[in-house]
Amino acid sequence: MKRLIILVSTVFFILCSSVVFAATHRVYVRNACAQYSADYIPIYTWTWNETNDWERWLTQAYGSPGAPVFVGETDDAENIHIFAKNGVLKWEGTSDDFCQDIVMNSRVINACYRPVDLSGYQYEVVLDFECNGVINVKNKTTAVILENKTCCDTQIVDYAIGFQKNGQWVSMGWIPVKSGIPAYLTMSDDEAGKVYCFTKIGTTYWIGNDKDFCIHESQSFVYLPNEYCESPYYRETNFREATYNSDGDYWHCSVY
């Protein structure tokens, strides 16, 4: 019986790999803890075989903050085990679970792995690592990640996004994004196609040149079609196309 075990630690680069057996699930992980929003997440993956040997396989990939990152596949949904560590924060099991000594930052620590059951989930699943040490399992959907890379920690950028819902182009906003803390949105089954972004700070706008959408300059709006721009206080403006990452299946926008 094979087990997939994922270890996440403090230096933020990504290690993952491909598996040679028929998979029932593709597993992604996501840093859902804002206080640990660095650009790279290190993931060490082991497989367990019938001779009780541990095999570690590695490949390097890039992941944006808050982005789902592919780490491996498993054919045994009931036997996923996870240990993760970021500074003093741990996502771990108990001494009654599977434990082993591992080396992290030249130190040997005893890692107890938390069992995670993927039964009942779709083929692609995301494991969200929350700040309270909880690991949430979710069916994977297309994501939209919005980043604020402006100079000031206290600066808030307001985002609007445009996309297709039930085949109609619509917009929604405003989504406040703090500097260094990305916003992570998931798209529902009836939302598809390319994603476009528009940003502002107060009355300062970052105007794109890719596709026109309707916005309200001061109030929130949801699923707003362009016909609303004929009403007072609404106006049409040009959004820029977001960057699509096919490995993690997410759209990404950032402002500097």
N, C-alpha and C positions, 0 to 999 in steps of 0.2 A: 504494500500500500504506500502510495506516495503522499507526502505532505509538503505543502508550500509554506515556508517560514520567511517572514520579511522583517528586516531589522533596519530601523531608521535612526541616524545619529546626528551629531552637531555640525559637521562640515558639510556645506550644502552643494554637493555634486551628486549625480545620479548614476547608479549602477543597476543594470537590469540584463535580461537575456531571453533567448528563445528556448522552447522546450520541445523535445522530440516526440512526446506521447500525445494521444488525442485528448484535447482539452474540453472540459465542460464549462469552464469559466476563464475569461481574460480578466486579470486583476490589475486595477489602477489604484494608486494612492494619491491623496491630496492633502496638502498642508492647510488645514482649516483654522489654524490658530494665528490670529493677527500678530501676536507678539513675537512670533517666529516666522517672519515673512521674507526671509532671505531668498535669493534667486535660485539656490540649488538645494536639492534634498538628496542625501545619500541613502541608498537602499541596497542592502546586502541580502541576497536570496539564496536559500539552501533548499535542496530536495532530499527527501529521505527514501532510501531504497530498501529492499528486503534483506540486504546483507548488513543493515545498520550503519552504512557509511554515509557521511555527509559530503555532498558535492556542492561547491559554490561556483556559480557561473556569472560572468561579468560582461557587461557592455556599457558604454557610456552614452548618455543622452542628456538633453537640456530640458529643463522645466521652468516655466515662469511661476512666480508666486501665486498660490491659489489654483494652479493648473493641475488637472488630473494627469498623472504620469504612469505610463505602463511599466509594470515590474515583472510580470510573469504569467504563466498559465498553469492551471491545475486540472486534473481529472478526478479529484476527490474533494467534492464541495464541503464535506463534513469534517475535513481534517486540515483546515488552514490554521496556522498558529503564528502569532505576531508578537515581536518585542520591538519597541521603539524608544529612543532616548534623545532628548534635546536639552542639554544642560542638566538642570535638576528635575525637569519634567520627564516622566516616563509613561509609556503605554505598555503595560505588562500584565502577566498572569500572577498566579500565586505559587507557593512551593508545592502545591498538589498538582500543578500542571507540569508540562515538559520543561526542564531546565537544563542549561549547559553553560560552561565557562566560555566566554568570548573575549577577544582583545579589542579594546576601543581606545584610541589615542595612547597606545603603548601601555595600557593598563588592562589587567584581567578582571572582568566583572562576571558575576553569575547572573545570567539572563533567564527569566522564567517567562515562557511564551503564552500569551492569551489565546484560547481557542476561539475561532470565528467561523460560524456556520453559514455557508453561502447557499444552502438549499432553499429553493423557492425564488431565488433571484434570477434575473436574466443572464444571458451569456457574458455580457460585459458589466462588471461591478466596480464601484468606486468605494474605497475605504477612506473616510474622512477622519483625520486626526484632530480632535478638538482640544482646546486649551485645558479642559478639566480632566484630561486623561482618558476620555471616552473615545472609542472607535465606532463610528457610525457607518453601517453598510448601506449603500444605495445603488439602485440600478443606474447605470451610466447613461447620461443624456448629453447632447451637445451643450457646451457651456460658453458663456461670454465673460471675459475677464477685463476689467477696467482698471487702469493704473494711473496714479497721480505721481509724476516724477518732477514736480516743480521744486523750487529751491527751499521752500520754508516748511517746517514740520507742521505748523498750524494752518497752512493754506489748504482750503477745501476747493476742489474742482467739481462742478456739476456736470454730469453726463446726460445726454439723451441718446437713445439708440433707435435705429430703424431696421425693420425686418418684415418678413412675410408671415401673416397669421391667416390661416384658412385661405391661402392664395391671394390675400390682399396686402399691399404694402401699408404698414402702419408705423407709428413712432410712439415712444414712451419716455418719460423723464419727470422730474429731474432726479438723478441718482447721485447723492453726495459721496465723494471719494476723498478720503484723507491722504495726505502725503505718506507714502511708504506702506499703506495698508490697502491692497487691492480689493475691489468689489468683485464678487463671484456670483453670477446669475446662471440659472439653468433654463433651457428652453423646453417647452412642452411639446407633445407629439404633433400638435397642429401648427407649430412654428418652425419654419424651415427657410432655406435659401441663405443668401449672403446677409451679413450684418454690417450696418453702417453706424458711425459714431459722430457726435457733435458735442463740443465741450465749451464751458464758459466759467469765468470767475467774475461774479458781479455782472457788470455790463461789458466785460472784455470777452470776445468770442474767438474761438478757433474754428474758422469756417473751412469746410472741405471743398472738393470740386468733383465729387463722384455721383451723388444722387440727391435729389430734392425731397425733403420731408417737411411736414408741418410741425410747429412748436408753439407753445405758449411761453412767453418770455419770463413770466414770474410765477406761474402756478404749475402744479404737477399735472401730468396728463398721461393717459394709458390707452393704448391701441387707437391712436389718433390717426384717422385717414386724412389725406391731403385736402379733401373737400371742406374740412373745418377751417381752412385758411381763408375762406370767404367771410368768416365771422370776425367781429371785433376782438382785438387783443391777441389774435393768432397771426403768425406769419410763416411763410415758406422760406426755408434756408437750405443750403447745400451741406450734406454730410460727407464724410470721407469713409471709404471702405475699410473695415477692420481686417487684420491679418489672420488668416486661417492656419492653424496647426493641425495637420492631419493625424499625427501620432497620438495626440491627446484629445482630438476632436473638440477643439475650442476656438473661438474667435477672440482676438486680443486687440485692445486699443490702449494707447498710452499718450500722455501729454507731458511736455517738458517745460 
